[in-house]
Amino acid sequence: MATASSNSLTTNTISQSGIFLSCFTEYQKKCFHAVPEHVLLYLYSGEQVIEDGSKITTIKAGECAFIRRNHRMLMHKNNVGEEHYKGISLVLNRKVLREMHSRMSKSEIPKNIVLMEDNVLKLESGPAIISLFQSLSPYFDDQTKLSAHVAQLKIQEGIYALLNNADSFFPILFDFTEPWKIDILEFLNESYMDDLRIEQIAAYTGRSLATFKRDFKKISNLSPQRWLIKKRLEAAYLKLKEENKKAKEVFVEVGFKNYSHFSTAFKKQYGISPTSVRFSA
C-alpha cells in the first residue's frame, strides 16, 4: 500500500517486513488502495475516511478495520484537531496465509460460510487487536528493527485475531485465486497527476512491474514515464490557456515536483515557455 497523492507537507511512512507505520503532520493525505493483498489497519490517532464506490467508512483513533484485496478505493488520512494521523497497517500476504492454511486440519475450517460482500469491515477493538497493535508501536516509536521472523509472527497474530472475530473471514483469507487486473489507461487517466512511482502504478493495477511494462507496450509507444509527462503537460497547457492560471501554480497541480524540469519539458513539447501560453495566438 502506498501513497498516490498528498496535500501533506510532512509525511513519514516506515516499512518493516510487510508492516507499515504512516504518520504526518500537515493537513490531510489522499491515497489509493489497490494492492493485491488484504490489509489490517489500526489507527492510533487522527481519522481515516475510506471511499469504496458510494460507501464511505470512517475509522477513528482506537479503531481497527480490515480492507480486502483486489479492490480499488480512495482513502483520506486526516488530522483531527491537534492530533496528527498515525496508523499501522499489516499486509496479510499470501505466503503467510498459505502456510497457515496448510497447517490447519479440515476440522478447523468452518463449512458453508456465506461470503461477506463488504470490502471494508470495521472490527471491534477487543483485547486481541489492542494487544497486537500496542506491541507493534514501540518498534516504530523507538525505530527498533523489526526482524522478518517477528514481523511474520505479528502478521500471523493479526490473521488469528480476524479468524477468531468471525468465521466469515475464513473464506476471504484463504481464497488464493489470482489477483485482479484493472485497465491501465483508465487508472492512469484518473491518477496521472498523483505522485506515483511506476512500481506503485503496477501494483495498483494488479500487476508485477514486468507485467505492467509488457502490458503498457500494447497500448502506447511511449514508456510509462514519458506517457505521464506528456499527459501532465497537456493538462498544464489547458490550465494555463483556458483557466488563465500562472505557470508556478500549475506545475504542482499537474504532478511536477520541480519547476525547472516542468518548464524545460513544456518548452520541448510545445515550443514555447509555459509563461508565454496566455499571450500566444
C-alpha positions in Angstrom: 0.0 0.0 0.0 1.4 3.4 -0.9 0.6 7.0 -1.3 -0.9 8.1 -4.6 -1.3 11.8 -3.9 -0.9 14.1 -0.9 -1.9 17.5 0.4 0.5 17.0 3.2 3.9 18.7 3.6 5.5 16.5 6.2 4.9 12.8 5.9 6.6 9.7 7.2 6.0 6.1 6.2 8.2 3.3 7.7 8.0 -0.2 6.3 9.3 -3.2 8.1 8.7 -6.6 6.6 5.1 -6.1 5.5 4.1 -3.8 8.4 3.7 -0.1 7.7 3.5 2.9 10.0 2.2 6.0 8.4 2.1 9.4 10.1 2.2 13.0 9.0 1.9 16.5 10.5 0.2 18.7 7.9 -3.4 18.8 6.8 -4.5 15.6 5.0 -3.3 12.9 2.7 -5.2 11.2 -0.1 -4.1 7.9 -1.4 -5.4 4.9 -3.4 -5.5 1.4 -2.1 -5.4 -1.2 -4.7 -2.8 -3.7 -3.6 -3.4 -7.4 -4.3 -3.2 -8.3 -0.6 -5.5 -7.9 2.4 -4.7 -5.2 5.0 -5.4 -5.0 8.7 -5.4 -1.3 9.8 -5.3 0.2 13.2 -5.5 4.0 14.0 -3.5 5.4 16.9 -4.6 8.9 16.2 -6.3 11.1 13.6 -9.0 9.8 11.3 -9.2 7.8 8.1 -12.1 8.0 5.6 -12.4 5.3 3.0 -14.5 5.7 -0.1 -15.4 2.4 -1.8 -17.8 3.5 -4.6 -20.8 5.0 -2.8 -20.0 3.5 0.5 -18.0 5.6 3.0 -16.3 4.2 6.1 -14.8 6.4 8.8 -12.2 5.0 11.1 -11.3 6.9 14.2 -8.5 6.6 16.8 -8.5 3.3 18.6 -10.5 1.6 15.8 -9.5 -1.2 13.5 -10.6 -2.2 10.0 -10.0 -5.0 7.5 -9.5 -4.0 3.9 -10.0 -6.7 1.3 -7.5 -7.2 -1.5 -8.3 -6.6 -5.2 -10.5 -3.6 -4.7 -9.5 -0.1 -5.6 -10.7 2.6 -3.2 -9.9 6.1 -2.2 -8.6 6.9 1.3 -8.4 10.2 3.1 -6.0 10.3 6.1 -6.9 13.3 8.2 -5.5 15.0 11.3 -8.1 15.7 14.0 -7.6 19.0 15.8 -4.0 18.8 17.1 -3.9 15.1 16.8 -1.8 14.0 13.8 -2.7 11.0 11.7 -0.9 7.9 12.8 -1.8 4.3 11.8 -0.2 0.9 11.4 -1.1 -1.5 8.6 -0.4 -5.2 8.4 -0.2 -6.6 4.9 -1.5 -10.2 5.1 0.5 -11.7 2.3 -0.5 -14.9 0.6 2.7 -16.7 1.5 1.9 -16.4 5.2 -1.8 -17.3 4.6 -0.9 -20.3 2.6 1.5 -21.6 5.3 -1.2 -21.1 8.0 -3.8 -22.8 5.8 -1.6 -25.8 5.1 -1.1 -26.4 8.9 -4.8 -26.4 9.6 -6.8 -29.5 9.8 -10.1 -29.7 7.9 -12.0 -29.7 11.1 -10.6 -26.3 12.0 -12.1 -24.7 8.8 -15.8 -23.9 9.0 -18.0 -25.0 6.2 -20.9 -23.4 4.4 -19.9 -19.9 5.4 -21.7 -17.0 3.5 -19.0 -14.8 1.9 -19.2 -11.2 3.1 -19.7 -8.6 0.3 -18.2 -5.5 2.0 -14.7 -4.6 1.0 -14.0 -2.5 4.2 -15.0 -4.0 7.6 -14.7 -2.2 10.9 -13.8 -4.5 13.7 -14.3 -4.4 17.4 -11.1 -3.4 19.0 -11.0 -6.3 21.5 -8.1 -7.5 23.6 -6.5 -9.5 20.7 -6.5 -6.4 18.4 -5.4 -3.9 21.0 -2.6 -6.1 22.4 -1.3 -6.8 18.8 -1.0 -3.1 17.8 0.2 -2.0 21.2 3.1 -4.5 20.9 4.0 -3.0 17.4 4.1 0.6 18.4 7.5 0.5 20.2 9.2 -0.8 17.1 8.3 2.3 15.2 8.5 4.9 18.1 12.0 3.8 19.0 13.0 2.9 15.4 13.9 -0.6 16.6 14.5 -3.0 13.8 11.6 -5.5 13.5 13.1 -8.8 12.2 11.4 -10.6 9.4 10.6 -13.5 11.8 9.0 -11.3 14.4 7.0 -9.4 11.6 5.7 -12.8 10.3 4.6 -13.8 13.8 2.8 -10.4 14.2 1.1 -10.9 10.9 0.0 -14.4 11.9 -1.3 -12.9 15.2 -3.4 -10.5 13.1 -4.8 -13.3 11.0 -5.8 -15.3 14.1 -7.4 -12.2 15.5 -9.6 -12.0 12.4 -10.4 -15.7 12.3 -11.5 -15.5 16.0 -13.5 -12.4 15.2 -15.8 -14.1 12.7 -16.0 -17.4 10.8 -16.7 -15.3 7.7 -13.0 -14.4 7.5 -12.1 -18.0 6.7 -13.2 -18.0 3.0 -11.9 -14.5 2.5 -8.4 -15.0 3.9 -8.0 -18.4 2.4 -9.1 -17.5 -1.1 -5.9 -18.0 -3.2 -7.3 -17.1 -6.7 -5.1 -14.9 -8.8 -5.1 -11.1 -8.2 -7.1 -8.8 -10.3 -6.0 -6.6 -13.2 -7.6 -3.3 -14.0 -7.5 -1.2 -17.1 -4.1 0.6 -17.2 -5.3 3.6 -19.2 -8.4 4.1 -17.1 -6.3 4.1 -13.9 -3.7 6.5 -15.4 -6.3 8.9 -16.7 -7.7 9.2 -13.2 -4.4 9.4 -11.3 -1.7 10.8 -13.7 -1.4 14.0 -11.5 -0.6 11.9 -8.4 2.8 11.3 -7.0 3.3 7.7 -8.0 6.3 5.6 -8.9 5.9 3.1 -11.7 6.2 0.3 -9.3 3.2 1.6 -7.4 1.2 2.1 -10.5 1.9 -1.6 -11.4 0.7 -2.7 -8.0 -2.4 -0.6 -8.1 -3.4 -2.1 -11.5 -2.8 -5.6 -10.2 0.4 -6.4 -12.0 4.1 -7.1 -11.3 6.4 -4.4 -12.6 7.5 -6.7 -15.5 3.9 -7.5 -16.5 2.9 -3.8 -16.3 5.7 -2.8 -18.6 4.8 -5.6 -21.1 1.1 -4.7 -21.0 1.8 -0.9 -21.3 3.7 -1.6 -24.6 0.4 -2.9 -26.0 -1.3 0.5 -25.5 1.4 3.1 -26.1 4.7 3.5 -28.0 5.9 5.7 -25.1 7.4 4.5 -21.9 5.2 4.8 -18.9 7.3 7.7 -17.6 7.1 9.6 -20.9 3.3 9.0 -21.1 2.9 10.5 -17.7 5.0 13.6 -18.5 3.1 14.1 -21.8 -0.3 13.8 -20.1 0.7 16.2 -17.3 2.0 18.7 -19.8 -1.3 18.5 -21.8 -3.2 19.2 -18.6 -0.9 22.1 -17.7 -1.4 23.6 -21.1 -5.2 23.6 -20.7 -5.0 25.1 -17.2 -2.7 27.9 -18.5 -4.7 28.7 -21.6 -8.3 28.1 -20.5 -8.2 28.7 -16.8 -5.7 31.6 -17.0 -3.6 30.2 -14.3 0.1 31.0 -13.6 2.8 28.6 -14.5 4.2 28.4 -11.0 0.7 27.3 -9.7 0.1 24.8 -12.5 3.3 22.7 -12.3 2.5 21.4 -8.8 -1.2 20.8 -9.7 -0.4 18.5 -12.6 2.2 16.5 -10.7 5.6 18.0 -11.3 7.9 18.5 -8.3 10.4 20.8 -9.9 9.5 24.0 -11.9 12.7 23.9 -13.9 12.0 20.4 -15.1 8.4 21.3 -15.9 9.4 24.4 -17.8 12.1 22.6 -19.9 9.7 19.7 -20.7 6.9 22.1 -21.6 9.1 24.1 -24.0 10.3 20.9 -25.6 6.7 19.7 -26.2 5.1 23.0 -27.2 7.9 25.1 -28.5 7.1 28.0 -26.0 7.7 28.6 -22.3 4.7 27.9 -20.0 4.7 31.7 -19.1 4.0 32.5 -22.7 0.9 30.4 -23.2 -1.6 33.1 -22.3 0.0 35.5 -24.7 0.3 33.1 -27.7 -2.2 33.2 -30.5 
